[in-house]
Structure formats: structure tokens, C-alpha cells
């Protein structure tokens, strides 16, 4: 019987809703100024012309999928995962070789060439990708080796967790982002999970059982949403600029304090002027030396006018009031990330600023750009703020539309205005690099499109309309700091492009690949050697005004170069040793900043610490030597213990940190067992060797 019209209509709607479409036109249609239907995996125009569409080359990282399409893919993944598990149970494990990576599935965000395993004889290749004796025993069935990632990143109480699942859950909790690209380390997390089979005598999968939620005993703001993570409404709530779930004061919801309908004249200015000025000073010592967005003189003028008449905020220009509320919000949340105080104050300031956001965005282009970037700055420290990825992309497009990337657009402005516009543009550039690399997304700003030089190393009081006055060498400029950080972001962009792009050039020799690694390593080394000295001494709690922060970033970026990647999918012993050193030093520098009360407990450092910890676990476990000997000759266990302490503190703000702390502690415990067995039975060889 043919279906009735209602059923046919429903089928049509379902079919239409499951077709994936990209967010923007493909490169070919864009260049030819042709309308693109944005169909995936290839647009109609490219299919008709029989050419390869750019959508097929960017891993669909800019794609947008309807919910029914995503749900269909997730269901397929679950079915494939169950089938793979059932098949693996009937596949005999070889006792002589430990599989590390299945190149066809594990690194699904970039291409790899051949299966890899550690050579027990410690050949010159170390971890080799071919010509390995008994290579056929690595895997009898490729699909049975690697478990497909679960659609739901949270494991149920009776399920086990993996490093990959925790990284996905971490990103979702901190940034409301589900898709992670290659630079995030997601594939590396799955690879590290695989090599942990070395810690199980029967070469079985190393599993972590999800721990029960425990109370840390320290009360901060409840950063965890009570919504069910498996419910679609959870993700819809995360996409909002402000979450209405977390409680701030007892039983009062945040929306009850200062909702969007609050009258502007009802927003009370803080009565503690000393505290207000301290937050403003901390903003300019901390956030302004990362992203010099605002003119300090403009903010201070607004502050003085408000302090003279704090009861009449409505008499001030809305753009100025928005700026000062955002400065207080960012100063407060940045301070809270270091001192580990609760976030109710910063969220209250932020909500007050949002009452003026519409007027700020509706002002001139430069004011609108400032408004967006201030929200991005806030979101770096407070995961309840706006969607960082979306706002950075919006700011980048607005800046390109204003021509801030082109030198020709600056000629009509006086020198001081030029410098202000450059500071704003390169702040967007740095934000784009940080967020895009952290989430594994394409850059919004491309170096090839930029022909404007960076801003000058001079504070604003020395910059005039027609000249820049010389600054005393005894008084270092604050702008030396963001300029040096800008250099780091450029190096990070090179690492992302050269090391983590899809390895399509299969003809590249090992010497050419090694030359790229050496060149990037040397650039990082030069960056660390040429750091500003002396650093400005304006606040003892600002992380990046201390040399330890530069050491931490040097080693985290070095680990990014040397961990397995599309450029070097298999590692030799030299690269593994370099990765071990970089990862260990990253953890030690992070803990040193914590001891100095200079470590910022924000989501960016959370992800960086997790990746550094995974790098250390991989580098230790993947070495072909006897594992007990490796552990005795390194400080790996002590460094992992430092990591667990830091994750315990992160657990005050991020619930996922408690789970990760338990996973790292479990690995450390297994390492200690390896040493204990070796000490008790010195004549017995540990059977977890590769």
C-alpha cells in the first residue's frame, strides 16, 4: 500500500534534514563568485565540473550538520563499536608484539602510512613502521584493534573511560565544543590508551573505571550543569552565551540576580572603590599584556567619572559603561583563576556588562570589535561565558571587513590610531591561534593574507599622532610582553600547518620531515632565549610576567612538535626521548607556577596539562627498554604525582578533572607496581615488555 501524504511528507522532511551542509562556500565557488549549494562532501558545482571540492580536503572541519544526521552517524558508530568488540573477543592476542596504533582507524583525523610497533631490539628506527619481524602479528583484523570513540563522551557508571573520551568531555565541559581536530591531541590520546596495554600482563585493554563523584570539601561556584549530558537540551543550553543553570548564591539562580530585562539605572556600582581599582589594575597587568585591546586612558577616564557619581550610571555613554563592566569582569575572573576564589563576582559584573552589549555592538565598528574581543577575553577564564570559537570567528571576519589585515588601510590614520588598530588586530590574531589550535580548527586569519606589521614596542603614553617618543630602558614597555607572545603564536601556527595538517605529500623523505622538526625546534629555542628582559614588574600574580610561564609554554609547544603526528606518524627513540623531556618539564613548570601562586586554572591550561600528562605516559611506556629500567632512570612517577595534584585543584572548577586525576593516579599506581615487582624479584623479567 502506498504511504499516505502525511507519511510521505514526514519522509521528505527527514531526508532533507539529514543532508549535511557546510557553513560557507567552497574555495572554488568563492573564487569564481558562484553560488555554492554547500552540499557535503562535495558541492554541486564541483561535482558537475568533475573537480575535487575543497570540502573534501579540510576534513569537514567547517561543516554544520543537522541533529538527525549526527544522531544517525552516532548510532552507526555504536553499532560498529559493538561489532568490533565482539570480533576482538574472538581474535587471539599475540604475546610477542604489543600493538600501538592502527593507522586506518585510530588517527582518523589525519592519514598515516603503516602500522607501527616498538622494536624490542631497539633498532636504529626505534619505533618502526615497516620491515618489522613478525609484523603480521600486530593485528589480524584492523577493525578489531581500535575501538571507535563513543558518541557520548561521558561513560555511564558501569562503563569504563578512556583518555580520548575524557579529552572530548573536557572540551565539551570547558568550551561547549564537541568536534576536536588533530592539534587537540585526540588521536594521540587514543594512541596513548593503546600503548598502556604494556601495563597489563595479558596485553588486554587498559581500562579505567569511572570513579564515583566525590566532594572535594572546598566550596566554590557549582560549575557543573544539572542537565543530563546525554540529553539534546544539554548541548542546546551550552550554546547559549550565558548559562542559567549554575547557582551563585544559595537558592538564587543567576538569572534572578540581574536578568536581561533589568533596567540599566538599577545596576548598582560596587561600593568598595579600592577593590574596583585593584581589579582594573589587575586587568591591565594581566589581560592587557596578553591582548592589548583597550586604551588605558579611556578606561581610567570613565572610571573617574563613575566614581564621582556612582549612582547615575545611566548618564554615562553605554559603550564606556560596557567597557568598564567588562574590565571588572575580566579582572575578577582572571584573578579568581589564579587565587582559586569563587566566580560569583565576575559573573555578576559580566551580566551587568551584557545589559549594555547591544548598544556597544551597535556603535561604530571599532567599538563593536572591542566588545566582541572583551567577551572572548572573559571566556578564556570562565567557561560559563560566551562560545569562544564563535566569537573569535566573528571578530576575525569583522576585522577583515575593516581591512585591518592590509597595510594600505592604515595610511589615512594618524600614528596613534594606527597603533591602536594594530594592537586590536593582532590581539584577534593571537586569540584565533590559541582557540583554533586548542580545538583543532582551521584558522580564521591566514598569514598569507596579512601584510601589516605588528604594533610598536611602546606604551600608549609615548605614542603621539605624529611620532613615538623614546622610552627609558630602565622602564620596560608592557607591550614587549604581548609582542613576544605574538611571536609564540606565529610559531604555533607553523607547527599546526607543517606538523598536523593532513600528510598528503607521501613523497616527502624522512630527512625532509626531520628538517621541518629541527627548524621548528630551533625557532622555539630562539623564542625562549630572546624573551623580554627584564620583565615588567607590575603584579606578582600575573603568570606571564614570570620566566616560568615562558618555560612552560616552551616545553608544551616542544612536546607538540615531537609527539606522533601526520608529519611523523611513527617515532624513533630520539623523538620519544625528546617528548619525555618536554612533557616532564611542562609538568614541573606548571607545578612551579602553582607553588608561586602564578598558575591560571582556566580551561586553556587544563587542556595543556592533560596533553602534557598524556605525552609523558606515552613517552615512558613506548620506550623499547625494560619498563622498570625506564622508570628507575626517570622522574616519571614523581612527575605524574605532580600532575595528579594539579588535576585535584582543577577539580574545584571542572568536574572532568576529578575523573582525569583518578586515571592518572591509576597509571602511576601501575608504574609503581612494575618497580615493586622488579625490586622483589630481581631475576624476573617483567612480562609487560614490548
Secondary structure, 3 states (H helix, E strand, C coil): CCCCHHHHHHHHHHHHHCCCEECCCCHHHHHHCCCCCCECCCCHHHHHHCCCCHHHCCCCCCEECCHHHHHHHHHHHHHHHHHHHHHHHCCCCCCCCCCCECCCCCCCCCCCCCCEEECCCCCCCCEECCCCCCHHHCCCCHHHHCCCCCCCCCCCCCCEECHHHHHHHHHHHHHCCCCCCHHHCHHHHHHHHHHHHHHCCCCCCCCEECCCCCCCCCCCCCCCCCCCCCCHHHHHHHCCCCCCCCEEECCEEHHHHCCCCCCHHHCCCCCCHHHHHHHHHHHHHHCCCCCCCCCHHHHHHHHHHHHHCCCCHHHCCHHHHHHHHHHHHHHHHHHHHHHCCCCHHHHHHHHHHHCCHHHHHCCCHHHHHHHHHHHHHHHHHCCCCCCHHHHHHHHHHHHHHCCCCCHHHHCCCCHHHHHHHHHHHHHHHHHHHHHHHHHCCCCCCCHHHCCCCCCCCCCHHHECCCCECCCCCCCCCCHHHHHHHHHHHHHHHHHHHHHHCCCCCCCCCHHHHHHHHHHHHHHHHHHHHCCCCCCCCCCCCCHHHCHHHHHHHHHHHHHHHHCCCCCCCCCCHHHHHHHHHHHHHHHHHHHHHHHCCCCCCCHHHHHHHHHHHHHHHHHHHCCCCCHHHHHHCCCHHHHHHHHHHHHHHHCCCCHHHHHHHHHHHHHHHHHHHHHHHHHHCCCCCCCCCC
